[in-house]
């Protein structure tokens, strides 16, 4: 069958069997092409068509573009059903010499196709014959979005998201019975990952905070992250402050709750269900007791008096 018989007969525009592989979204889980009429136009069974197809000059086969791999082939490719003239019409003469696509590599039947090419990066290009006819096996594209959506929550929790830092005022020592101001600092973060060979961008935004104060009490989750106080205001009650009732060393842990969105191959951002929770390393806060005494003189009159230089203060 010559090129004219395959593509130019009656100059009728063929209906595309599948959308252009260079821009479609999906993949063929077991796809492989058999050789037809001496033309090797196969592609590997791990092929993904989101990034388009290229012709491997070493093997002469069509292979899926991998994310991040520079494209050297100046063409983009797609396939059409062999002998299809559009709608429900087929070229009867072409059907007489249709490629036999029964019993493929895995025992399944394929469909006869021809491959077309056009300059890469050109929208709505004029397609020309490239190769074929040959057999395409298992051409049903699978929409990857549901599969990615099913795993994105787990993948989100595995990301190396920085939980943020927690600061205490005063620190590292504070007083029993006094308000100790805690505040969190966390930032929005972005990650580029690969799921099912697709480029996925994840954005994690801190939305809530939980403090575990180390004495059996906690605060949150709440949206307030708190903030620093000037030193002259230390001891004031804040939305994130805490009062320790015992002395000792306590490990304070901040857990930041992140809300995430993800986009696939540059698509629109989609919400990630739930929240990801990430904890910061524990920070030790030492709680001391305070003692109030009245004195009849000062350190000028009595340099050896309690609290004067050179005098060791009582143990906390």
PESULFEN-V368776 format. One record per backbone hydrogen bond with DSSP energy under -1.0 kcal/mol. CO is the residue of the C=O (numbers start at 1). NH is the residue of the N-H. If there is no record, write none. Layout:
co = {CO & CO}
nh = {NH & NH}
This chain:
co = {2 & 3 & 4 & 8 & 9 & 20 & 20 & 26 & 27 & 28 & 36 & 39 & 39 & 42 & 44 & 49 & 52 & 54 & 56 & 61 & 63 & 66 & 74 & 76 & 78 & 80 & 81 & 83 & 86 & 89 & 91 & 92 & 94 & 95 & 101 & 104 & 108 & 111 & 112 & 113 & 114 & 115 & 115 & 116 & 117 & 118 & 119 & 128 & 131 & 134 & 135 & 136 & 144 & 145 & 146 & 148 & 151 & 152 & 153 & 154 & 156 & 159 & 165 & 167 & 169 & 172 & 174 & 175 & 180 & 181 & 183 & 185 & 189 & 191 & 193 & 195 & 198 & 199 & 200 & 201 & 202 & 203 & 204 & 205 & 208 & 209 & 210 & 211 & 212 & 217 & 219 & 222 & 225 & 230 & 231 & 233 & 242 & 244 & 248 & 250 & 252 & 253 & 254 & 255 & 256 & 257 & 257 & 258 & 259 & 260 & 261 & 262 & 263 & 264 & 270 & 276 & 278 & 283 & 285 & 286 & 287 & 288 & 298 & 302 & 305 & 308}
nh = {6 & 7 & 8 & 11 & 12 & 23 & 24 & 49 & 142 & 31 & 39 & 36 & 41 & 62 & 47 & 52 & 65 & 63 & 60 & 56 & 54 & 69 & 120 & 118 & 116 & 114 & 84 & 91 & 89 & 85 & 95 & 96 & 97 & 98 & 110 & 107 & 104 & 136 & 82 & 134 & 80 & 130 & 131 & 78 & 128 & 76 & 122 & 117 & 115 & 113 & 34 & 111 & 148 & 149 & 150 & 152 & 155 & 156 & 157 & 158 & 159 & 161 & 185 & 183 & 181 & 286 & 288 & 178 & 242 & 169 & 167 & 165 & 204 & 202 & 200 & 198 & 195 & 265 & 193 & 263 & 191 & 261 & 189 & 259 & 257 & 222 & 255 & 219 & 253 & 213 & 211 & 209 & 184 & 233 & 234 & 236 & 180 & 177 & 287 & 285 & 283 & 212 & 280 & 210 & 278 & 207 & 208 & 276 & 205 & 272 & 203 & 270 & 201 & 267 & 262 & 258 & 256 & 252 & 250 & 174 & 248 & 176 & 302 & 305 & 308 & 311}
